[in-house]
Amino acid sequence: MAEAVAVAAVVADANSFFLPSIRPDMDCNGHIRAFFVPIARNIKTAPPTAHRLVCVRDKWKAIQPVIAKAARDAADQTLASLAAELGKSPFHAHRALSAMLGETPKQYTQRLRLDRAAGQLLTTSDAILDIALACGFDSPEVSLRAFRRRYGVTPSAYRRRGIVGGGDARVHAGFSAQIAPCVGLFHLDTRFKKEQKMSRYEIVVKDLPAQPVVLVRRRVPRQEIGPTIGRVLPSVFQFTQAAGIGIDGHPVTRYPEYGPGMVTLETGMRVTKFTGDWTHGDGGSDGSPYREEFPAGPAASTVHTGPYEGLQQAYGAVEQWIAANGHKPAGAPWEVYLNDPGDHPDPKDWKTEIFWPIEER
């Protein structure tokens, strides 16, 4: 009986999540449809229960104002002040924030201080000591040690190097400030059962320029997409900062291969054109950051507004539109997270733009 319930849950989840399997050794026209029902009989694990997901939604609504406060003024935030904002004891606030953020409140606020200091080093001529104090560090020694741990160089060396390849430091600093507070929260799962309904999407063709990116590739079970993106994006964000690579847009995730049980995803940052030597990583095969360029050309695009769990409906709508309008896919689809969960407490306001490359006519 328990196994039957588990299978039914997997089948229901599978029917609500459909994408073609895109494999490197196949032409894009040879997409293989994944029929989930027969395979689900062999799957023993069910998706998260509605009760647990409701709890995540409630916790997010409580914690989001605290994250927004820390993002606005990390320099003055302590565990005591965050606990007071949350209305909990320091012990319970520490536990709740750590569980949601994937790092302790101290690590979170220090990371925001360092990222803010890095941006000021690139965009102002203020003295390094003044920047450290303004960002909430009590002494230059503490800030120096913390900065070197995060970026691998001293603040003065970081400032001298600037953005590799001559990118716009102010654009980089602006996107860094937007992305940093919630870089680990993209694809946060906040589902309610009642939200499993179809949405209507306006789909257009956009002519995209070539887009340099820095990515990390992972192959994971389908149910681990969200947690994986939440773990990987912070490391890519830190890597680009430490390497002096200019961030030039919101985070992205591409899906080169998508099957009924496993998915290959590439998640990372849009960056300025990088002309320096690249020695880190092995083309993504070793799980290290690597550079790539999303090719120029037309793509079918739509914007999904709402929780990330609804993205499967948007992908399905784009795929059907491509077929209905006589287009042919020309590569793996990808998504860009247009706004920051930290600035939008209600997941219904989260916006994700989807691009599916198509052949030119």
C-alpha positions in Angstrom: 0.0 0.0 0.0 2.8 2.4 0.9 4.6 1.7 -2.3 1.4 2.4 -4.3 1.0 5.7 -2.6 4.6 6.6 -3.4 4.2 5.6 -7.0 1.0 7.7 -7.3 2.8 10.7 -5.9 5.7 10.3 -8.3 3.4 9.9 -11.2 1.5 13.0 -10.3 4.7 15.0 -9.9 6.1 13.6 -13.2 2.9 14.5 -15.1 3.3 18.1 -13.9 7.0 18.4 -15.0 7.9 17.7 -18.6 10.9 18.6 -20.7 12.5 16.8 -23.6 15.7 14.9 -23.1 18.4 16.8 -24.9 21.6 14.9 -25.3 25.0 16.0 -26.7 25.2 13.2 -29.1 21.7 13.9 -30.6 20.5 16.4 -33.1 18.1 18.8 -31.4 15.3 17.6 -33.8 15.7 14.1 -32.2 14.3 15.0 -28.8 13.2 11.9 -26.9 10.0 12.3 -24.9 10.1 11.0 -21.4 7.1 8.9 -20.5 7.1 9.0 -16.7 4.3 6.6 -15.7 6.1 3.3 -16.5 9.4 4.5 -15.0 7.7 5.8 -11.9 6.9 2.2 -10.8 10.6 1.7 -10.1 11.0 4.9 -8.1 10.6 4.6 -4.3 10.9 8.2 -3.2 8.0 10.6 -3.3 8.3 14.4 -3.7 8.1 16.7 -0.6 4.8 16.5 1.2 2.3 19.4 1.0 2.7 19.9 4.8 6.4 20.4 4.6 6.1 22.7 1.6 3.5 24.8 3.4 5.9 25.0 6.4 8.7 26.3 4.0 6.4 29.0 2.6 5.5 30.1 6.2 9.1 30.2 7.2 10.1 32.1 4.1 7.4 34.8 4.8 8.7 35.2 8.3 12.4 35.3 7.4 12.3 37.4 4.2 12.0 40.7 6.0 15.1 39.8 8.1 17.0 39.0 4.9 15.9 42.3 3.3 17.0 44.2 6.4 20.5 42.5 6.4 20.8 43.2 2.7 20.1 46.9 3.2 22.4 47.4 6.1 24.7 44.4 6.8 27.2 46.6 8.5 25.1 47.1 11.6 23.5 43.7 11.8 24.2 41.3 14.6 22.5 38.0 15.6 20.7 39.9 18.4 19.3 42.5 15.9 18.3 39.9 13.4 16.6 37.8 16.2 14.7 40.9 17.3 13.5 41.5 13.8 12.4 37.9 13.6 10.8 37.9 17.0 12.7 34.9 18.3 15.4 34.2 20.7 19.0 34.4 19.4 19.2 30.6 19.6 16.0 30.0 17.6 16.8 32.8 15.1 20.3 31.3 14.5 18.7 27.9 13.8 16.0 29.2 11.5 18.2 31.6 9.5 20.9 28.9 9.1 18.4 26.4 7.8 17.0 28.8 5.3 20.2 30.5 4.1 22.6 27.5 4.2 25.1 29.5 6.3 25.1 31.0 9.8 23.9 34.6 10.3 27.5 35.6 11.1 28.7 34.1 7.8 25.8 35.7 5.9 26.3 39.2 7.2 30.1 39.0 6.8 29.8 37.8 3.2 27.5 40.8 2.4 30.0 43.2 4.1 32.8 41.8 2.1 30.9 41.9 -1.2 29.9 45.5 -0.5 33.5 46.4 0.3 34.7 44.7 -2.9 32.2 46.8 -4.9 33.4 50.0 -3.2 37.0 49.1 -3.9 36.3 49.0 -7.6 34.0 52.0 -7.9 35.4 54.6 -5.4 38.7 56.1 -4.4 37.9 55.9 -0.7 40.7 54.7 1.6 40.7 51.0 2.2 40.4 51.6 6.0 37.4 53.8 5.5 35.7 51.2 3.4 36.3 48.5 5.9 34.9 50.6 8.7 31.9 51.7 6.7 31.1 48.1 5.9 31.0 47.2 9.5 34.5 45.8 10.3 35.9 46.7 13.7 39.5 46.7 12.6 41.6 46.7 9.5 43.3 43.4 10.5 39.9 41.6 10.8 38.8 42.9 7.4 42.1 42.1 5.7 42.0 38.5 6.9 38.4 38.0 5.9 38.9 39.6 2.5 41.9 37.4 1.7 40.0 34.3 2.7 37.1 35.2 0.4 38.9 36.7 -2.6 42.4 35.2 -2.4 44.1 38.6 -2.6 44.4 41.7 -0.5 42.0 44.7 -0.9 44.7 46.8 -2.5 45.6 44.0 -5.0 41.9 43.6 -5.7 41.5 47.3 -6.4 44.7 47.4 -8.7 43.5 44.5 -10.8 40.0 45.9 -11.3 37.7 44.0 -13.7 39.6 41.6 -15.9 39.3 42.5 -19.6 38.2 46.1 -18.8 34.6 45.5 -18.0 32.4 48.2 -16.4 33.1 48.1 -12.6 29.9 50.0 -11.8 27.7 47.5 -13.7 29.5 44.6 -12.0 29.1 46.2 -8.6 25.4 46.9 -9.2 24.6 43.3 -10.2 26.8 41.9 -7.3 24.8 44.0 -4.8 21.5 42.7 -6.3 22.6 39.0 -6.4 24.6 38.6 -3.2 21.8 38.7 -0.5 19.9 35.7 -2.0 22.4 34.0 -4.2 21.7 30.7 -2.5 17.9 31.0 -2.6 17.1 30.9 -6.3 14.9 27.8 -7.0 13.7 27.8 -3.4 10.8 25.3 -3.3 7.7 26.9 -1.8 4.8 24.9 -3.4 1.3 24.6 -2.3 -0.9 21.9 -3.8 -3.5 24.4 -4.8 -0.9 26.2 -7.0 -0.7 23.3 -9.4 -2.6 24.9 -12.2 -1.8 26.0 -15.7 -0.8 29.6 -16.4 -1.1 31.4 -19.7 2.2 32.6 -21.3 2.9 35.2 -23.9 5.7 33.8 -26.1 7.8 35.9 -28.4 10.9 35.5 -30.5 13.9 37.5 -29.4 17.2 38.0 -31.3 19.8 37.4 -28.6 23.4 38.6 -28.7 26.2 36.2 -27.7 26.4 36.0 -23.9 29.6 35.1 -22.1 28.9 33.1 -18.9 30.8 31.3 -16.2 29.1 28.0 -15.3 29.4 24.9 -13.1 27.9 21.7 -14.5 26.2 19.1 -12.4 24.3 15.9 -13.2 21.7 15.3 -10.5 18.4 13.6 -9.8 15.5 15.7 -11.0 14.2 16.4 -7.5 17.6 17.9 -6.6 17.5 20.7 -9.2 16.5 23.4 -6.7 18.9 22.4 -3.9 21.8 22.0 -6.4 21.3 25.5 -7.9 21.1 26.9 -4.3 24.4 25.3 -3.4 26.3 26.0 -6.7 25.4 29.6 -7.5 27.1 31.0 -4.4 30.4 29.3 -5.3 30.2 30.6 -8.9 29.4 34.1 -7.6 32.4 34.0 -5.3 34.6 32.6 -8.0 33.8 35.4 -10.5 34.4 38.0 -7.7 37.8 36.5 -6.7 38.9 36.1 -10.3 38.0 39.7 -11.2 35.5 38.7 -13.8 32.8 41.3 -14.3 29.2 40.2 -13.6 27.0 41.5 -16.4 23.5 40.2 -15.6 21.3 38.1 -13.3 22.1 34.4 -12.7 21.3 31.8 -15.3 20.7 28.0 -15.5 20.8 25.9 -18.7 19.6 22.4 -19.2 21.7 20.5 -21.8 20.1 17.1 -20.9 16.9 16.4 -19.2 15.5 12.9 -18.6 12.8 11.4 -16.4 15.2 10.6 -13.6 18.4 12.6 -14.1 19.2 16.1 -15.4 22.4 17.8 -16.5 22.3 21.5 -15.5 24.8 24.3 -15.9 24.3 27.2 -13.5 26.2 30.4 -13.1 26.7 34.0 -13.9 26.4 36.2 -17.0 29.7 38.0 -17.3 31.5 40.6 -19.4 33.6 39.3 -22.3 36.7 37.6 -20.7 39.9 37.9 -22.6 42.4 36.8 -20.0 44.1 33.4 -19.5 41.7 30.7 -18.3 43.3 27.9 -16.4 40.7 27.0 -13.8 38.6 23.9 -14.4 38.5 21.3 -17.1 35.7 22.3 -19.3 33.2 21.6 -16.6 33.9 17.8 -16.4 35.5 18.1 -13.0 32.8 20.2 -11.5 34.9 23.4 -11.5 33.7 26.8 -13.0 34.4 27.1 -16.7 33.7 29.7 -19.3 31.1 29.3 -22.0 29.2 31.6 -24.4 25.6 31.3 -25.1 25.4 31.7 -28.9 23.8 34.6 -30.7 20.6 34.0 -32.6 16.8 33.8 -32.2 15.1 32.2 -29.2 11.5 31.6 -28.2 11.1 33.4 -24.9 8.5 33.9 -22.1 8.5 35.2 -18.6 7.2 33.0 -15.8 5.8 34.9 -12.8 5.5 32.9 -9.6 7.3 30.1 -7.6 10.1 28.3 -9.3 8.2 25.0 -9.2 5.9 26.4 -11.9 8.7 26.7 -14.4 7.9 23.3 -15.9 4.6 24.7 -17.2 6.4 27.6 -18.8 8.9 25.2 -20.5 6.0 23.1 -21.8 4.2 26.1 -23.2 7.4 27.3 -25.0 8.0 23.8 -26.4 4.4 23.5 -27.7 4.6 27.0 -29.2 7.8 26.2 -31.1 6.2 23.1 -32.6 2.9 24.9 -33.4 4.6 27.8 -35.2 6.9 25.6 -37.4 10.1 26.4 -35.6 12.9 23.9 -34.8 14.9 23.9 -31.5 18.5 24.9 -32.0 20.0 24.2 -28.6 19.4 23.7 -24.9 16.9 25.9 -23.1 18.0 28.2 -20.3 16.5 30.5 -17.7 17.5 33.8 -16.0 16.3 34.9 -12.6 15.1 38.5 -13.1 14.5 39.5 -9.5 15.8 38.7 -6.1 13.7 36.7 -3.6 15.0 38.9 -0.9 13.3 41.9 -2.4 10.0 40.1 -3.0 8.5 38.3 0.0 5.7 36.7 -2.0 6.9 33.9 -4.3 4.0 34.9 -6.7 6.0 38.0 -7.6 9.2 36.1 -8.6 10.1 36.4 -12.3 12.1 34.0 -14.4 12.7 34.5 -18.1 13.0 31.4 -20.3 14.9 31.2 -23.6 14.8 28.3 -26.0 17.1 28.8 -29.0 15.5 28.1 -32.4 16.8 27.8 -35.9 16.9 30.8 -38.1 14.4 30.7 -41.0 
